[in-house]
Amino acid sequence: MPALVGREGVSPIEIARSLDGPPGLDAFASVLRQHVDSVGATHVILPPVLGTSNPAEVRVLLEEQLGCTVIESLGVPPSVPGMRLQSVLERMLTSSGGVLLRGHTVVGVDVSGDTVKSVVARTPHRRVTISASSFVLATGKFIGGGIVTDNAGVREALLGLPVVDGMRRHVGDDRPTRLTSRYAITEDGHPLYSCGVSVDEYLRPVDLDGTVQFENLYCAGAVVSGHNYPVHKDGLGVALVTGHAAGVAAAAVD
């Protein structure tokens, strides 16, 4: 990577950015062409670093300079393909009239009976009250902070919704250690990872008796109970499916 010579700890994202424009791409192609010609390669397989925004265009330009087929392989985080997908989704949101608030953390919820009226989002500089006819709870599990644990038990962080394990057993009063196996790696996984909010067929949160708690709130992603990522190994499949379903349901609310 001529544009990055002399630098240490370069991330895939930085490499991809260096190939976004002609200067970096041309220099890279010139060096790579020497290796292609020396072995008579017909195909070149690269990590997923062919630009951050227009990988198809970058690939075509590189193929023209190398005279062979260029293929991107899969990679590990930090994920350049993930950044590309994120950028596309954000452009779709804003072009459809949506407003993207970066750096806003929801710190409060205003409810009336079984209806969520508004949420309060905070930044270091301001607080914003957001009112809507419907909401999607997609706060994640432990990393995202949607589900929190301590010696008092396991709970949903924002609304205090009941938390159940994969067998729909209430775990609100269980210490996290009770929900883990003595073995670090087990075929059945740890019950702790399947904990989350129980939902009905429309992805609305329900209590321990199956009663819908909020008519206009829909749950998506890791915050939903029953999904044990280390065991199921389905990537972001559950997040994608439930996110789409919850969005469609929320959009249908008057």
Secondary structure, 3 states (H helix, E strand, C coil): CHHHCCCCCCCHHHHHHHCCCHHHHHHHHHHHHHHHHHHCCCEEEECCCCCCCCHHHHHHHHHHHHCCEEEECCCCCCCHHHHHHHHHHHHHHHHCCCCCCCCCEEEEEEEECCEEEEEEEECCCCEEEEECCCEEECCCCCCCCCEEEECCEEEECCCCCCEECCCCCECCCCCHHHHCCCCCCCCCCCHHHHCEECECCCCCEECCCCCECCCCEEECHHHECCCCHHHHCCCCHHHHHHHHHHHHHHHCCC
